[in-house]
């Protein structure tokens, strides 16, 4: 949905002059190339859940346990694997899978320089270089320098440095290594607003700096890893090993609690934190063999996935700022910070999986998978003197498949059981930063794909995902409150309507519900905080000259239904719509190919509210003008 669809800072991945998500999308379920994103789902939201929080991420198809989104420039793009796009994908997951593509593993050479004039005068410089240094060896270098002006007021700075090597020792084989580092600093905390009743916060003047100038956050993230693909005979060995680390030297969360209708609060709290660390080592080794014939092919997969990690969190200081207001800057003196002892979280998991796929091209596909895991987690709350340990041996599995009923119509479906992580306890929780043990989840889905024309296809499906529901109880303790069930209907219409004219249309209707004793007794409402009933997207890309001209125009529209705003379900954020308009002009400067990209995002300046899972309100980003000049040298 353009450069900055969701009103937050979106990382800029490695991107070339010809990259275009609309023209390359195979469906409307979610894809990112460079700094453009398209589709119903993102890396943070798939069918109402967060696949990254759940631990369902991959790098080049191999298991990866992140601590956050991978650093910019390290990653060229991502694909959401859900529904039909997960057919034949080894070991699918109920919450969907986000599959990242490293920039260093790209096939074509690149020397791209990009200069952006982003939202509200932000300035960005990007450089991507992927060049051969020998016949079978390429080197990658990516750099970003960013000075970002935020839509909530204030600004931050960041720099990114990524590098990698790609070696092709023999035909069909590849070895890729990479490293990425990202630091974000001087980043003032934006207000998190919690209404004191069943009413919306007052409309806040956009770009007004309401936060405290001293609440500057500072964090650094690093990812180091490697991927190997080595065919030998009829066998294929694939392996990936990844180390991810995030260090938070300073963190603040600005809580406007029990906001009144006039925008005042009797209880503003700043939660300060520092010295946090989140580190994981993860990877997968996979041995596969394909045999049979072109009419009936079989594939066997033996996989070992593992992860281990440790977190240092807690020790927060809650600073009571007392009465305050959203209507003006209420600067307070910087307090003396004194943090308590840190808590720790140590975990590990080893998973052995066996997969089998049988395929008759043009007729059917059946994919079976089973995995057994050993899992352990130990949480130590130092100040309370409490140590909690959990051990588990879950067995998970999947059955997915598709069948072609006619040359243009196919059916797909599946049943998947998973073992997934739970999101971290939010800042307003009494046990802030804690992560409950992993949970068992399950999903069933069924759908069809119909080729309306040779270049336009329709996908429609139904699904249900069930998992334990975690949120804050009456004592602000983050814990299991019941069972959540997300049932939905999703549709996708994509393709080239005529030469040069590409269409991507998506819609999802969700019925998100919570069940359990707390719902039956009326303590909490039946729907999760932050859930919506509908999301719709439309993208049109029109390139003149039948798809060969230098000039193209694009439109991106997005529509949300109302969003549940509190635990009682008595408050909802209103529906909202945004429209982005853009243009691309391709030209040459000497021997270099160039692209001028212009966009007006949120053309109608729609003002709406986003609602986090913990009930925090933040206003959406307003109209902004974006410009980028990109060169492939």
C-alpha angles and dihedrals in degrees: 000000000000131000101323110008102162103043097254136097107284118199117244110231127196107293137179133208094259097044113122124161095201096056094043099044115116092190140358097253100099140303137162129199117176110321095335124095131188138178144047096292135050135190087270101045128038117161089337097311136091113244093190092056088047091055095244100138133125138187112214088343095306125115115271128176107206130196090205138335108318114262117277119265090023088083125053095194147315140237128209109226107206136128112347093001090062094057109122091005109134116253102353121203132225094236092048128252131262110211115197124204115212116226091226092062095057114126104221126063117255142192106170128168118189130186119189133192095196135179118336094353098312114160125216132179119193130185127183123179125177110167137154117251092178136009093271102023131078130182126210129202126178129179134177128184114188136182104184126195107204125222091229091057127268126060143234140207131225140173129196130196123182133169141171150166128227118196127185105197094177140348112307094007127107138178119193129182127181145171130195133183128187129181124187118187145159086042112153116211114252118222120270107208125208115186114222093221145001095309136094123251114258117268107272123214106256120244091018111140104232098157128087116272091222095055093093115158123211125188139157129203130192133184123189121179153133139215127203129191113183121171117197118177110312092339131088124202116199122179138168132182122187135181117196128183136175123188120192111197094174131012133171134181117196109209120193098192127195093003114199123224090260092057098255125124132197090205122047114167130187114204110205124194138168145165093048121159132187118182133170137177113198142155150136138237114201129185117191139172130193120202140159126064139302088266096050120017129184128199127192121194129190112189137183116192125180143171137177131176151151134219132200112202143138125056088116126166117220109208114199108215093176123206115012142149142230091215099077143012108281103189116190130191114267107261126224106262119222115171127200128229118302124248123219138217122195123181143164139180135185120191130188114196137185122196135184128188128184118190135184103187111235092009116058148331127207122186125187128183137173129181135184122200142189112210134181134174132179123191118191118194101192100189092050094041090231125142119187121189128184130185125185140171106200124181114208134178148169141214115192133158150148136215130198109228093180136354090275104029129066136168126216136181147140152177119236131183118194145180110221143170126250126235119264117266108266128245094263092055121105087228094044114184096017119133118206119223119279118280138216116251137178139195137188124188139171130185150143138236120209126185104220090182133352088271104032124066136182123211121188128172148158127222145175126202123188128190140141114283119232126190142119121308126207090282092051091250113147106229145125110300101173142302124307125211123191114193118178153160118224130186134187131188115183141156149081109307092187133345107302096007116101126181130196117180126171137172134177127186114197133195104193115183140170123214131190144083096302091056093046091051092048095243091125132018124255095250128066120250111261095021122137134199099219143015124183131184133188127186126179123183118186118185114188124231092046092297097316103082123106094239128070136168128208138192127196122187128180130184131188130189120225117301127223107251108189144020094261091052088231092121130056132180108234123253116272139195133195132191125197124193124195148161138205126206119190121200143144132255107195103306095339124100112226139191130200110200120191128178141171107205122202091010094186092049091235113196115210144144131253117207122205123213090258092055098259115149124213125172120244126252117270134222114313140171120230130190132178133180114199129186130193101200 
